[in-house]
Structure formats: structure tokens, C-alpha cells
Amino acid sequence: MSTLKELKVKSNIKDYSIIFVDDFSEALIKNSSEKSFYIIDQSVFYHYKDKLHSILAKQKHLIVEASESHKTLDYAQTIIKLLINNSIKRDDRLVAIGGGIIQDITGFVSSILFRGIAWILYPTTLLSQSDSCIGSKTSINVGEFKNQLGTYYPPDHIVLDFNFLKTLSLIDIKSGLGEIIKVHLLDGEDSLEYILSHYTESASSPVLNELILRSLSIKKKIIEKDEFDRDYRNILNYGHTFGHAIESITSYKVCHGQAVTIGMDMANYISFRLGILPEKSYQQMRKALEKNYPDIRLESEQMEPFLVALSKDKKNVDENLSFILTKGPGEMLKRKLPIDDSLKQYLNDYRSIQNAS
């Protein structure tokens, strides 16, 4: 098991570090300040209320339900009004304690308030610890369409405590594992074999902690090469075009990481049907993905809303859809495809195969 204490990330905006700690409350106490305003996931506050209550008793804070319905401009404006009413200044900072939703809300507000104020992140979910905490992106939703608005604005630093994972539900773990599988597939054959051999042990702390460190190291290489998503970083969208559409049509009943798991399998199937991905590689990659597949069946009547959601994806740049397809582990490519009869047939064939399995 790694004993890494700090992971430094280079950024064109500002370099930042992930600081690994054994007790997040000690870091909170050490860094507490009257110039901090805390935004905390309601569930996290409930699970750690004894620690947090004593720390936050004299600190300005807001408890937020971490729901997709709060990732909106209206809610961001509500928070900004609250901050201004609490006399926040340009040299103050926000402190986010929660998963990806709290991170997105806090990061977005920090990036636009006074044209940018400092913020710190304490990621508490597997998804945020293994993936979203680095990369600088903030995103909010527009209506039922996911992550349509956002900025690039990294935190000043990230404080990561693996102990937060002990209170997560199985669904939360599977959501994080979806993104962990993704970066391992992006990395190549060796990483695919690693995730295949370690998935069943991932509920154990040492294995899960190591998977987080591996995932962050893989993603760090990608984002440092292309922070603003102009070209190479696009591969991190693998599975996301389809995954976001699944989240939309199911009203987010399918968690993000498992929706992305389906999305990767769909992208692989289309790659196979287009003759890009050999069948042997398709089946090999599917072995890793099916371990994390949610209990869901797409019905025929959902396909039209699914296609509409695909057409609204923010990565589309013209009348065609933008996808990350694959030639195999570690070999990703960007393709534009029209929503034509061929694509519709591939998706319906995929749905039929899944429903029959």
C-alpha cells in the first residue's frame, strides 16, 4: 500500500496539491479561519456531526442537500446572495466538504464571485476522491440536461481522507468504481488486467485506497497534458456522452458512475459494429464493465428521449454527435457520428442484447 502524503498537480491557472490525511477534522481545525465559509453535504454533516458541530459552531456555514436539482444557476445565485449577506470579501475562501455535487456548486460559485475567490475541497465520495477532485472543471445543469454550464477553476488545495469511504453505500462505491474502471481502460492492457483482478476485493480499504491513487495518477497525466480539454483530454469523456443521456432519461435514478459504465459498454459495442474494435477486445473490456453494471433495462419507448438527450450533449460541435470510441484498452479515438438509421440500429441492437442477458 502506498504511503503517499501529497500529490502535486500542475495547472495553467494555479498549481495545487492533494494532501492525504488520516483525520480530516484535524486539518479543518488547523485551517479554521473567520475568513472561511463552509459548504457541507447534508449527508456528510449527519454522519460526522459530532466532529463537525464542534468545529463549525463559530464558523459561517451552509448545509446543502447534494442533489442534481441544486446544480443550477438559480441555486448558485441563492448561495451567492447568502455569501454577500454574510459580508464575504474577495480575500475570503469557500471550503467544500462533500462529493462531486458539492464540489461543482462550490467551485462554480468560487469561480464567478468577485471574478474568483479561493476555495478548498474535502472530497468525501469515492467518485470525487478518485476522479473529479482534480482537473479544474466545475459544472452545473440546465434543466434536465447535465453539465451544460461551467468553468475551469481548481481549488487552492484538496484534503483527502480515505476514512470518509467507510460510511458510503454500495451504490456510492459502484458509482466511484465506474470512473476508476474508465481510467484503467484508458491507460492500457496492464491497467485493465489490474482492475479485473482487483475489482472483487475493492470493498476492502487497502485495495480501494490503492485504486484511488492509481486513478488519480492516471488522470493527472492526462489533465496536465491538456488541462482545457482541447484535444487529448477528450478521452476522459469516454462513456460520458451515453452515460449523461442515461442519467437524464432516468431522472438520475442511475448513479453517475454506473451510467458511465453502461456508456462505455455502448461506446465499445458501437466501436465493434463499426469495425474499429476487434470482438476479442470488446469481450475482454466487457468483462471489467459488467462487474459494475446497474440493474437496469432500457425500454423501447425510452430510445427517443435517449436520442434527444444525446443531441443536447455539450461536447457536440455541429449536427453530429461527438463520441470517444476505442480500438482497445489504451487506444481511444474521437469520432463524429450522425443520428442516422445506422446509429439507431446499433443502439437498439445493444438494448436487445442487454435485455436478453
C-alpha positions as CSV (number, residue, x, y, z in Angstrom):
1,M,0.0,0.0,0.0
2,S,1.3,3.4,-0.9
3,T,2.3,5.9,1.8
4,L,2.0,8.9,-0.4
5,K,1.2,12.1,1.6
6,E,0.9,14.6,-1.2
7,L,0.2,14.6,-4.9
8,K,1.0,17.8,-6.8
9,V,-1.0,18.8,-9.9
10,K,0.3,21.3,-12.4
11,S,-2.3,23.8,-13.7
12,N,-2.2,26.7,-16.1
13,I,-4.4,28.6,-13.7
14,K,-2.7,27.7,-10.4
15,D,-0.8,24.6,-9.3
16,Y,-2.5,22.7,-6.4
17,S,-1.9,19.6,-4.3
18,I,-3.9,16.7,-2.9
19,I,-2.9,16.3,0.7
20,F,-3.6,12.9,2.2
21,V,-4.6,12.9,5.9
22,D,-5.7,10.3,8.5
23,D,-8.3,12.6,10.1
24,F,-10.0,15.4,8.2
25,S,-11.1,17.1,11.3
26,E,-7.5,17.8,12.4
27,A,-7.0,19.6,9.1
28,L,-10.2,21.5,9.5
29,I,-9.2,22.7,12.9
30,K,-5.7,23.6,11.8
31,N,-7.0,25.7,8.9
32,S,-10.2,27.1,10.5
33,S,-10.5,30.9,10.0
34,E,-13.1,33.6,10.3
35,K,-12.4,34.2,6.6
36,S,-13.7,30.8,5.6
37,F,-17.3,29.9,4.7
38,Y,-18.1,26.2,4.7
39,I,-20.5,24.4,2.3
40,I,-21.2,20.9,3.5
41,D,-23.1,17.9,2.1
42,Q,-26.1,17.3,4.4
43,S,-25.3,13.5,4.5
44,V,-21.7,14.1,5.5
45,F,-22.8,16.5,8.2
46,Y,-25.2,13.9,9.5
47,H,-22.5,11.1,9.6
48,Y,-19.9,13.4,11.2
49,K,-22.0,15.8,13.2
50,D,-20.1,15.2,16.4
51,K,-16.8,16.3,14.8
52,L,-18.2,18.9,12.5
53,H,-20.6,20.6,15.1
54,S,-17.8,21.5,17.4
55,I,-15.6,22.8,14.6
56,L,-18.4,24.8,12.9
57,A,-20.1,26.1,15.9
58,K,-18.5,29.5,15.5
59,Q,-17.9,29.3,11.7
60,K,-20.2,30.5,8.9
61,H,-21.5,27.5,7.1
62,L,-24.3,26.2,4.9
63,I,-25.7,22.6,4.9
64,V,-26.7,21.5,1.4
65,E,-28.6,18.5,0.1
66,A,-26.4,17.1,-2.6
67,S,-29.0,16.6,-5.3
68,E,-28.7,17.3,-9.1
69,S,-31.6,19.8,-8.6
70,H,-29.2,22.0,-6.7
71,K,-26.6,22.2,-9.5
72,T,-28.4,25.1,-11.1
73,L,-27.8,28.8,-11.8
74,D,-30.8,29.6,-9.5
75,Y,-29.3,27.8,-6.6
76,A,-25.8,29.2,-7.3
77,Q,-27.4,32.7,-7.1
78,T,-29.1,31.8,-3.8
79,I,-25.7,30.8,-2.4
80,I,-24.1,34.0,-3.7
81,K,-26.8,36.2,-2.1
82,L,-26.2,34.3,1.2
83,L,-22.5,34.9,1.0
84,I,-22.9,38.6,0.2
85,N,-25.3,38.9,3.1
86,N,-22.7,37.3,5.3
87,S,-20.2,40.0,4.2
88,I,-17.9,37.8,2.3
89,K,-14.9,39.5,0.8
90,R,-12.5,38.9,-2.1
91,D,-9.8,37.6,0.2
92,D,-12.1,35.1,1.9
93,R,-12.5,31.5,0.9
94,L,-15.1,28.8,0.5
95,V,-14.5,25.3,1.9
96,A,-16.4,22.4,0.3
97,I,-16.9,19.2,2.2
98,G,-18.7,16.7,0.1
99,G,-18.8,14.8,-3.1
100,G,-19.0,15.9,-6.8
101,I,-22.2,17.9,-6.5
102,I,-20.9,20.0,-3.6
103,Q,-17.6,20.3,-5.4
104,D,-19.3,21.5,-8.6
105,I,-21.6,24.0,-6.7
106,T,-18.8,25.4,-4.6
107,G,-16.2,25.5,-7.4
108,F,-18.6,27.2,-9.8
109,V,-19.6,29.9,-7.2
110,S,-16.0,30.5,-6.2
111,S,-15.0,31.0,-9.9
112,I,-17.6,33.7,-10.6
113,L,-18.0,35.5,-7.2
114,F,-15.8,38.7,-7.4
115,R,-14.3,37.1,-10.6
116,G,-12.8,34.4,-8.4
117,I,-12.1,33.7,-4.8
118,A,-10.1,31.0,-3.1
119,W,-11.6,27.6,-2.3
120,I,-10.6,24.3,-0.6
121,L,-12.0,20.9,-1.2
122,Y,-12.5,17.9,1.1
123,P,-13.8,15.2,-1.2
124,T,-16.0,12.6,0.7
125,T,-17.2,10.2,-2.0
126,L,-15.3,7.5,-4.0
127,L,-16.2,9.3,-7.2
128,S,-14.8,12.6,-6.1
129,Q,-11.7,11.2,-4.4
130,S,-10.7,9.0,-7.4
131,D,-11.7,11.3,-10.2
132,S,-13.5,14.7,-10.0
133,C,-11.4,16.3,-7.3
134,I,-8.6,17.0,-9.9
135,G,-9.0,18.5,-13.3
136,S,-10.2,22.1,-12.6
137,K,-13.7,21.6,-14.0
138,T,-16.9,23.0,-12.4
139,S,-20.2,22.1,-14.0
140,I,-23.9,22.9,-13.4
141,N,-27.0,21.6,-15.1
142,V,-29.6,23.4,-17.3
143,G,-33.0,21.9,-16.9
144,E,-32.8,18.1,-17.3
145,F,-29.5,18.4,-19.3
146,K,-26.4,17.7,-17.4
147,N,-23.3,19.9,-17.0
148,Q,-24.2,22.5,-19.7
149,L,-22.5,25.4,-17.9
150,G,-19.2,25.5,-16.1
151,T,-15.7,26.9,-15.7
152,Y,-12.1,25.8,-15.2
153,Y,-11.2,26.8,-11.6
154,P,-9.1,24.5,-9.4
155,P,-9.2,24.6,-5.6
156,D,-6.2,26.0,-3.8
157,H,-5.7,22.5,-2.4
158,I,-7.5,19.3,-1.7
159,V,-7.6,17.4,1.6
160,L,-8.3,13.7,1.1
161,D,-9.2,11.4,4.0
162,F,-9.9,7.8,2.9
163,N,-11.9,7.3,6.1
164,F,-14.9,9.1,4.5
165,L,-15.4,6.0,2.4
166,K,-16.3,3.8,5.4
167,T,-19.8,5.4,5.5
168,L,-20.6,5.1,1.8
169,S,-23.4,2.9,0.4
170,L,-22.8,0.2,-2.1
171,I,-24.3,2.4,-4.8
172,D,-21.8,5.2,-3.9
173,I,-19.0,2.7,-4.2
174,K,-20.2,1.4,-7.5
175,S,-20.5,5.0,-8.8
176,G,-16.9,5.7,-8.0
177,L,-15.8,2.3,-9.4
178,G,-17.3,3.3,-12.8
179,E,-14.8,6.1,-13.2
180,I,-12.0,4.0,-11.7
181,I,-12.7,1.3,-14.4
182,K,-12.8,4.1,-17.0
183,V,-9.3,5.5,-16.4
184,H,-7.9,2.0,-16.2
185,L,-9.3,1.2,-19.6
186,L,-7.9,4.5,-20.9
187,D,-4.4,3.5,-19.5
188,G,-4.0,0.2,-21.4
189,E,-3.8,-3.6,-21.1
190,D,-1.9,-3.8,-17.9
191,S,-4.3,-1.5,-16.1
192,L,-7.3,-3.4,-17.5
193,E,-5.8,-6.6,-16.1
194,Y,-5.2,-4.8,-12.7
195,I,-8.8,-3.7,-12.4
196,L,-10.1,-7.2,-13.5
197,S,-8.0,-8.9,-10.8
198,H,-8.8,-6.4,-8.0
199,Y,-12.5,-5.4,-8.6
200,T,-13.9,-8.1,-6.3
201,E,-11.6,-7.0,-3.5
202,S,-12.4,-3.3,-4.0
203,A,-14.7,-3.2,-0.9
204,S,-11.6,-3.7,1.3
205,S,-10.0,-0.4,2.3
206,P,-6.3,-1.1,1.3
207,V,-7.4,-2.2,-2.2
208,L,-9.8,0.7,-2.7
209,N,-7.3,3.2,-1.4
210,E,-4.7,1.9,-3.9
211,L,-7.3,2.1,-6.7
212,I,-7.9,5.8,-5.9
213,L,-4.1,6.5,-6.0
214,R,-3.8,4.7,-9.3
215,S,-6.7,6.5,-10.8
216,L,-5.5,9.9,-9.7
217,S,-2.1,9.2,-11.1
218,I,-3.5,8.2,-14.5
219,K,-5.9,11.2,-14.7
220,K,-3.1,13.6,-13.5
221,K,-1.0,12.7,-16.6
222,I,-4.0,13.4,-18.9
223,I,-5.0,16.7,-17.5
224,E,-1.5,18.1,-17.2
225,K,-1.1,17.4,-20.9
226,D,-4.4,19.1,-21.9
227,E,-6.0,21.0,-19.0
228,F,-8.6,22.8,-21.0
229,D,-10.0,19.8,-22.9
230,R,-8.8,21.0,-26.4
231,D,-7.7,17.6,-27.6
232,Y,-6.1,14.8,-25.7
233,R,-8.1,15.2,-22.5
234,N,-11.3,14.5,-24.6
235,I,-10.6,10.8,-23.9
236,L,-11.8,11.3,-20.3
237,N,-15.3,11.7,-21.9
238,Y,-15.2,8.0,-22.7
239,G,-18.6,6.6,-21.9
240,H,-20.0,10.0,-20.8
241,T,-22.0,11.0,-23.9
242,F,-24.1,7.9,-23.4
243,G,-23.9,8.0,-19.6
244,H,-25.2,11.5,-19.3
245,A,-28.1,10.7,-21.6
246,I,-28.9,7.7,-19.4
247,E,-28.9,9.9,-16.3
248,S,-31.2,12.3,-18.0
249,I,-33.8,9.8,-19.2
250,T,-33.9,8.0,-15.8
251,S,-34.1,11.3,-13.9
252,Y,-30.7,10.4,-12.2
253,K,-32.1,7.2,-10.8
254,V,-29.0,5.6,-12.2
255,C,-25.9,6.9,-10.4
256,H,-23.3,8.7,-12.5
257,G,-20.5,6.0,-12.4
258,Q,-22.9,3.2,-13.3
259,A,-24.4,5.3,-16.1
260,V,-20.9,5.8,-17.4
261,T,-20.3,2.1,-17.1
262,I,-23.2,1.5,-19.5
263,G,-22.0,4.3,-21.6
264,M,-18.5,2.8,-22.0
265,D,-20.1,-0.6,-22.9
266,M,-22.3,1.2,-25.5
267,A,-19.2,3.0,-27.0
268,N,-17.4,-0.3,-27.2
269,Y,-20.3,-2.0,-28.9
270,I,-20.5,0.7,-31.5
271,S,-16.7,0.6,-32.0
272,F,-17.1,-3.2,-32.6
273,R,-20.0,-2.7,-35.0
274,L,-18.0,-0.1,-36.9
275,G,-15.1,-2.5,-37.3
276,I,-12.8,-0.4,-35.1
277,L,-12.7,-2.7,-32.1
278,P,-11.9,-6.4,-32.5
279,E,-14.5,-8.7,-31.0
280,K,-12.0,-10.3,-28.7
281,S,-11.0,-6.9,-27.2
282,Y,-14.7,-6.0,-26.9
283,Q,-15.4,-9.1,-24.9
284,Q,-12.3,-8.6,-22.7
285,M,-13.3,-5.0,-21.9
286,R,-16.8,-6.1,-21.2
287,K,-15.6,-8.4,-18.5
288,A,-14.5,-5.4,-16.5
289,L,-17.6,-3.3,-17.2
290,E,-20.2,-6.0,-16.5
291,K,-18.9,-6.3,-12.9
292,N,-20.2,-2.8,-12.3
293,Y,-23.3,-2.8,-14.4
294,P,-26.5,-1.5,-12.8
295,D,-29.8,-3.4,-12.7
296,I,-31.5,-1.5,-15.5
297,R,-33.2,-2.4,-18.7
298,L,-33.6,0.3,-21.4
299,E,-37.1,0.0,-22.9
300,S,-38.0,0.7,-26.5
301,E,-40.1,3.8,-25.5
302,Q,-37.0,5.3,-23.8
303,M,-35.0,5.3,-27.0
304,E,-36.4,8.5,-28.5
305,P,-35.8,10.6,-25.3
306,F,-32.4,9.0,-25.1
307,L,-31.6,10.2,-28.7
308,V,-32.8,13.7,-27.8
309,A,-30.6,13.8,-24.7
310,L,-27.6,12.6,-26.8
311,S,-28.3,15.5,-29.2
312,K,-28.0,18.0,-26.3
313,D,-24.6,16.8,-25.2
314,K,-22.3,19.7,-24.6
315,K,-19.5,18.0,-26.5
316,N,-21.3,18.2,-29.8
317,V,-19.9,20.8,-32.1
318,D,-22.2,20.5,-35.2
319,E,-25.1,18.4,-36.3
320,N,-23.1,15.2,-35.5
321,L,-22.6,13.6,-32.1
322,S,-19.1,13.5,-30.6
323,F,-18.1,10.2,-29.1
324,I,-15.0,8.6,-27.7
325,L,-14.7,5.2,-29.3
326,T,-11.9,2.7,-28.9
327,K,-9.6,0.3,-30.7
328,G,-8.9,-1.4,-27.4
329,P,-7.5,-0.6,-23.9
330,G,-5.3,2.5,-24.1
331,E,-6.3,3.2,-27.7
332,M,-9.1,5.8,-27.8
333,L,-10.2,8.0,-30.6
334,K,-12.7,10.8,-31.2
335,R,-15.4,10.2,-33.8
336,K,-18.4,12.2,-35.0
337,L,-21.5,10.2,-35.9
338,P,-24.8,11.4,-37.2
339,I,-28.0,10.3,-35.5
340,D,-29.0,8.2,-38.5
341,D,-30.6,4.9,-39.1
342,S,-27.3,3.0,-38.6
343,L,-26.7,4.5,-35.2
344,K,-30.3,3.9,-34.1
345,Q,-30.0,0.3,-35.2
346,Y,-26.7,-0.2,-33.3
347,L,-28.3,1.2,-30.1
348,N,-31.5,-0.9,-30.5
349,D,-29.4,-3.9,-31.1
350,Y,-27.3,-3.2,-28.0
351,R,-30.5,-2.7,-26.0
352,S,-31.9,-6.0,-27.2
353,I,-28.6,-7.8,-26.3
354,Q,-28.6,-6.3,-22.8
355,N,-32.2,-7.1,-22.1
356,A,-31.7,-10.7,-23.2
357,S,-28.7,-11.2,-20.9
